[in-house]
Amino acid sequence: MDKILDEADRRILRELQRDSSRPIAHVAEAVGLSHAPCWRRVQRLRADGVIVREAAILDWQKLGWELELFVFLKASQYGRANVEEFRRTVMNHDRVIGYYIMLGNTDAMLHVVAKNIRDYNEFYLENLATLPHISEINSMTVLSQLKDTDIPV
């Protein structure tokens, strides 16, 4: 992006992170701009790729997913050469809602949802524990979410 974001752009981005489904007139009012300039700025931010996509944030529990976990995977030395194959295998599962390659002691982190502990146990035994070239799997359960969506702008 050629142009550096100014304070009005930053206010718009903060408002859109809170709720991008609001009419542009509401966003404009919240950031202290009139409708047309705010709309043009939003269009520019989209065109410049600052706004990558807009999505609905769902309530996992209301959809029957009562358990949220982060699963840390360590690959064997041979497994590190097969990252693309591993990615294809893992991303096919509906329970995997995020997949990250990591630096440090862990090679990958999965963000996983499950209906309950029995459901996760089944997913673990049938999918994670059978992955080739994984030397270590550690699962951590999310007890509560305090913050998730705001990126500093």
FENVEN-V49184 format. One record per pair of residues at least 4 apart in sequence whose C-alpha atoms are under 7 Angstrom apart, sorted by the first residue. I is the first residue (numbers start at 1). GAP is how many residues later the second one is. Records with the same first field share a line. If there is no record, write none. Layout:
I: GAP + GAP
This chain:
1: 47
5: 4 + 5
6: 4
7: 4
8: 4
9: 4 + 32
10: 4 + 143
11: 4 + 20
12: 4 + 15 + 19
13: 4
14: 4 + 139
15: 4 + 12
16: 4
17: 132 + 133
22: 4 + 5
23: 4
24: 4 + 11 + 15
25: 4 + 10
26: 4
27: 4
28: 4 + 5 + 6 + 7 + 10
29: 4 + 5
33: 4 + 5
34: 4
35: 4
36: 4
37: 4
38: 4
39: 4
40: 4
41: 4
42: 4
43: 4
44: 4
45: 4 + 5 + 6
46: 4 + 5 + 6
59: 4
60: 4 + 5 + 6
61: 4 + 5
64: 51
65: 48 + 49 + 50
66: 48 + 49 + 50
67: 46 + 47 + 48 + 49
68: 44 + 45 + 46 + 73 + 74
69: 42 + 43 + 44 + 70 + 71 + 72 + 73
70: 39 + 40 + 41 + 42 + 69 + 70 + 71
71: 38 + 39 + 40 + 66 + 67 + 68 + 69
72: 34 + 36 + 37 + 38 + 65 + 66 + 67
73: 33 + 34 + 35 + 36 + 61 + 63 + 64 + 65
74: 32 + 33 + 34 + 60 + 61 + 62 + 63
75: 4 + 5 + 32 + 58 + 59 + 60
76: 4 + 57 + 58 + 59
78: 55
79: 4 + 54 + 55
82: 4
83: 4
84: 4
85: 4
86: 4
87: 4
88: 4
91: 5
95: 17 + 18 + 19
96: 14 + 15 + 16 + 17
97: 14 + 15
98: 12 + 13
99: 10 + 11 + 12
100: 8 + 9 + 10
101: 6 + 7 + 8
102: 4 + 5 + 6 + 7
103: 4
114: 5 + 6
115: 4
116: 4
117: 4
118: 4
119: 4
120: 4
121: 4
122: 4
123: 4 + 5
124: 4 + 5
125: 4 + 5
126: 4
127: 4
